[in-house]
Amino acid sequence: MIEMQLKGRSQEEPGLALERAASLLDMVAAGARPDYTSIRGELAEAYRSAGLLDMSNFIEATS
């Protein structure tokens, strides 16, 4: 039972992290956040949480 809960949670967390990343990008596009630079740290963390380390590193490396 615990194993099943951990499996479900591990699959859910990357999905939530990707939703958070998409939401951040949507906020910039809609003008709710000033610009891409203002979300870079949060966006990189969201991608890192989703297991997308290359994407996270790319976002952090570009300035």
MODELLER restraints for C-alpha pairs under 7 A, 6 or more apart:
rsr = mdl.restraints
at = mdl.atoms
rsr.add(forms.Gaussian(group=physical.xy_distance, feature=features.Distance(at['CA:13:A'], at['CA:50:A']), mean=6.90, stdev=0.5))
rsr.add(forms.Gaussian(group=physical.xy_distance, feature=features.Distance(at['CA:14:A'], at['CA:49:A']), mean=6.32, stdev=0.5))
rsr.add(forms.Gaussian(group=physical.xy_distance, feature=features.Distance(at['CA:14:A'], at['CA:50:A']), mean=3.88, stdev=0.5))
rsr.add(forms.Gaussian(group=physical.xy_distance, feature=features.Distance(at['CA:14:A'], at['CA:51:A']), mean=6.87, stdev=0.5))
rsr.add(forms.Gaussian(group=physical.xy_distance, feature=features.Distance(at['CA:15:A'], at['CA:50:A']), mean=6.91, stdev=0.5))
rsr.add(forms.Gaussian(group=physical.xy_distance, feature=features.Distance(at['CA:17:A'], at['CA:46:A']), mean=5.00, stdev=0.5))
rsr.add(forms.Gaussian(group=physical.xy_distance, feature=features.Distance(at['CA:17:A'], at['CA:47:A']), mean=6.63, stdev=0.5))
rsr.add(forms.Gaussian(group=physical.xy_distance, feature=features.Distance(at['CA:17:A'], at['CA:49:A']), mean=6.00, stdev=0.5))
rsr.add(forms.Gaussian(group=physical.xy_distance, feature=features.Distance(at['CA:17:A'], at['CA:50:A']), mean=5.36, stdev=0.5))
rsr.add(forms.Gaussian(group=physical.xy_distance, feature=features.Distance(at['CA:18:A'], at['CA:46:A']), mean=6.55, stdev=0.5))
rsr.add(forms.Gaussian(group=physical.xy_distance, feature=features.Distance(at['CA:18:A'], at['CA:47:A']), mean=6.61, stdev=0.5))
rsr.add(forms.Gaussian(group=physical.xy_distance, feature=features.Distance(at['CA:18:A'], at['CA:50:A']), mean=6.28, stdev=0.5))
rsr.add(forms.Gaussian(group=physical.xy_distance, feature=features.Distance(at['CA:20:A'], at['CA:46:A']), mean=6.50, stdev=0.5))
rsr.add(forms.Gaussian(group=physical.xy_distance, feature=features.Distance(at['CA:21:A'], at['CA:43:A']), mean=5.45, stdev=0.5))
rsr.add(forms.Gaussian(group=physical.xy_distance, feature=features.Distance(at['CA:21:A'], at['CA:46:A']), mean=5.62, stdev=0.5))
rsr.add(forms.Gaussian(group=physical.xy_distance, feature=features.Distance(at['CA:21:A'], at['CA:47:A']), mean=6.85, stdev=0.5))
rsr.add(forms.Gaussian(group=physical.xy_distance, feature=features.Distance(at['CA:24:A'], at['CA:39:A']), mean=6.79, stdev=0.5))
rsr.add(forms.Gaussian(group=physical.xy_distance, feature=features.Distance(at['CA:24:A'], at['CA:43:A']), mean=6.89, stdev=0.5))
rsr.add(forms.Gaussian(group=physical.xy_distance, feature=features.Distance(at['CA:27:A'], at['CA:33:A']), mean=5.57, stdev=0.5))
rsr.add(forms.Gaussian(group=physical.xy_distance, feature=features.Distance(at['CA:28:A'], at['CA:34:A']), mean=6.38, stdev=0.5))
rsr.add(forms.Gaussian(group=physical.xy_distance, feature=features.Distance(at['CA:28:A'], at['CA:35:A']), mean=5.62, stdev=0.5))
rsr.add(forms.Gaussian(group=physical.xy_distance, feature=features.Distance(at['CA:28:A'], at['CA:36:A']), mean=6.38, stdev=0.5))
rsr.add(forms.Gaussian(group=physical.xy_distance, feature=features.Distance(at['CA:40:A'], at['CA:59:A']), mean=6.54, stdev=0.5))
rsr.add(forms.Gaussian(group=physical.xy_distance, feature=features.Distance(at['CA:40:A'], at['CA:60:A']), mean=6.98, stdev=0.5))
rsr.add(forms.Gaussian(group=physical.xy_distance, feature=features.Distance(at['CA:44:A'], at['CA:56:A']), mean=4.32, stdev=0.5))
rsr.add(forms.Gaussian(group=physical.xy_distance, feature=features.Distance(at['CA:44:A'], at['CA:59:A']), mean=5.89, stdev=0.5))
rsr.add(forms.Gaussian(group=physical.xy_distance, feature=features.Distance(at['CA:44:A'], at['CA:60:A']), mean=6.41, stdev=0.5))
rsr.add(forms.Gaussian(group=physical.xy_distance, feature=features.Distance(at['CA:45:A'], at['CA:56:A']), mean=6.77, stdev=0.5))
rsr.add(forms.Gaussian(group=physical.xy_distance, feature=features.Distance(at['CA:47:A'], at['CA:53:A']), mean=6.74, stdev=0.5))
rsr.add(forms.Gaussian(group=physical.xy_distance, feature=features.Distance(at['CA:47:A'], at['CA:55:A']), mean=6.56, stdev=0.5))
rsr.add(forms.Gaussian(group=physical.xy_distance, feature=features.Distance(at['CA:47:A'], at['CA:56:A']), mean=5.37, stdev=0.5))
rsr.add(forms.Gaussian(group=physical.xy_distance, feature=features.Distance(at['CA:48:A'], at['CA:56:A']), mean=5.51, stdev=0.5))
